[in-house]
Amino acid sequence: MITKKRISWLYILETTFVDFIIVFVLGLSVYSYSMYVEHPLQIPSGITAFLGTAISILLSFKISQSYGRWWEARKIWGAIVNDSRSFVVQMQSFIPHNYQSTIKTMAYRQIAFCYALGQGLRGLNPMENLDKLIASKEVAPLNKHHNKPLAILQKNALDIKEIKEAGAIDIFAQKQIDDTITRLTASMGKAERIKNTVFPTTYRLNLHISIYIFLICLTITFTDISIYYGLPLVLIIGTLFFMLEGAAYNLQDPFENRPSDTAMTAIARTIEINIKELLQEDEIPEPLEEEGFYIM
């Protein structure tokens, strides 16, 4: 997730560099053509203004839709934070004190669930660095599952069932904790839905081509002024359009291991800190630090 601090211009421009070069070449070609032909092309400024307005509306729509996907992902992880805390608090409230070791084991599994889910959504190894949170005897069974986070939730649910069957908690307590696990499962499913639902690629392609057409028309409109003024103006306008389009593209997929991602690792670290403080652990990790202008 990009923070409020100053953003590197290299990051902003890296997604538009190729487009910048293409626009420069196209603009230079149009100006060169107009200089060496007897009757250069002319496009009324009203047509160019209409195209620019239409593209601006399309860009606004795409940015709105992309931010909606990003914000939904952030809300999902906010719900995971709340339910992770509730899960541990409920266990401490409902389960007898002589089950402290079991509570700790399940609490650590919940931390592992958060890290595994974040890693899995980014297409990384969901089991990476989980050996410090999950007992070694549980790692091999988890590796047999395609969906590791779901398997972790299942293990916690089965442990709650065993505690209920042992008579340590009543049906009401079991239902309360099971409801929290159900909400965690639902949040995981919502995140997977965003990950697996592809934003229409033809929309970006058509918008990209439309911006190029607009910039070519704009260059033709500017051929009656000096190339030293017209071409830089086209480059500036084109760069702004492509920057906005690139920002929308990055926001539309919040789980792609990019700086614009939902800060899942940082959120998982916050959950780890909160849960370990609830368990009154001695070694509490520090919050995840920013990597320059963003935090993962």
Rosetta blueprint (number, residue, H / E / L):
1 M L
2 I E
3 T L
4 K L
5 K L
6 R L
7 I L
8 S L
9 W H
10 L H
11 Y H
12 I H
13 L H
14 E H
15 T L
16 T L
17 F H
18 V H
19 D H
20 F H
21 I H
22 I H
23 V H
24 F H
25 V H
26 L H
27 G H
28 L H
29 S H
30 V H
31 Y H
32 S H
33 Y H
34 S H
35 M H
36 Y H
37 V L
38 E L
39 H L
40 P L
41 L L
42 Q L
43 I L
44 P L
45 S H
46 G H
47 I H
48 T H
49 A H
50 F H
51 L H
52 G H
53 T H
54 A H
55 I H
56 S H
57 I H
58 L H
59 L H
60 S H
61 F H
62 K H
63 I H
64 S H
65 Q H
66 S H
67 Y H
68 G H
69 R H
70 W H
71 W H
72 E H
73 A H
74 R H
75 K H
76 I H
77 W H
78 G H
79 A H
80 I H
81 V H
82 N H
83 D H
84 S H
85 R H
86 S H
87 F H
88 V H
89 V H
90 Q H
91 M H
92 Q H
93 S H
94 F H
95 I L
96 P L
97 H H
98 N H
99 Y H
100 Q H
101 S H
102 T H
103 I H
104 K H
105 T H
106 M H
107 A H
108 Y H
109 R H
110 Q H
111 I H
112 A H
113 F H
114 C H
115 Y H
116 A H
117 L H
118 G H
119 Q H
120 G H
121 L H
122 R L
123 G L
124 L L
125 N L
126 P L
127 M L
128 E L
129 N L
130 L L
131 D L
132 K L
133 L L
134 I L
135 A L
136 S H
137 K H
138 E H
139 V H
140 A H
141 P H
142 L H
143 N H
144 K L
145 H L
146 H L
147 N L
148 K H
149 P H
150 L H
151 A H
152 I H
153 L H
154 Q H
155 K H
156 N H
157 A H
158 L H
159 D H
160 I H
161 K H
162 E H
163 I H
164 K H
165 E H
166 A L
167 G L
168 A L
169 I L
170 D L
171 I H
172 F H
173 A H
174 Q H
175 K H
176 Q H
177 I H
178 D H
179 D H
180 T H
181 I H
182 T H
183 R H
184 L H
185 T H
186 A H
187 S H
188 M H
189 G H
190 K H
191 A H
192 E H
193 R H
194 I H
195 K H
196 N H
197 T L
198 V L
199 F L
200 P L
201 T H
202 T H
203 Y H
204 R H
205 L H
206 N H
207 L H
208 H H
209 I H
210 S H
211 I H
212 Y H
213 I H
214 F H
215 L H
216 I H
217 C H
218 L H
219 T H
220 I H
221 T H
222 F H
223 T H
224 D H
225 I L
226 S L
227 I H
228 Y H
229 Y H
230 G H
231 L H
232 P H
233 L H
234 V H
235 L H
236 I H
237 I H
238 G H
239 T H
240 L H
241 F H
242 F H
243 M H
244 L H
245 E H
246 G H
247 A H
248 A H
249 Y H
250 N H
251 L H
252 Q H
253 D L
254 P L
255 F L
256 E L
257 N L
258 R L
259 P L
260 S L
261 D L
262 T L
263 A L
264 M H
265 T H
266 A H
267 I H
268 A H
269 R H
270 T H
271 I H
272 E H
273 I H
274 N H
275 I H
276 K H
277 E H
278 L H
279 L L
280 Q L
281 E L
282 D L
283 E L
284 I L
285 P L
286 E L
287 P L
288 L L
289 E L
290 E L
291 E E
292 G L
293 F L
294 Y E
295 I L
296 M L
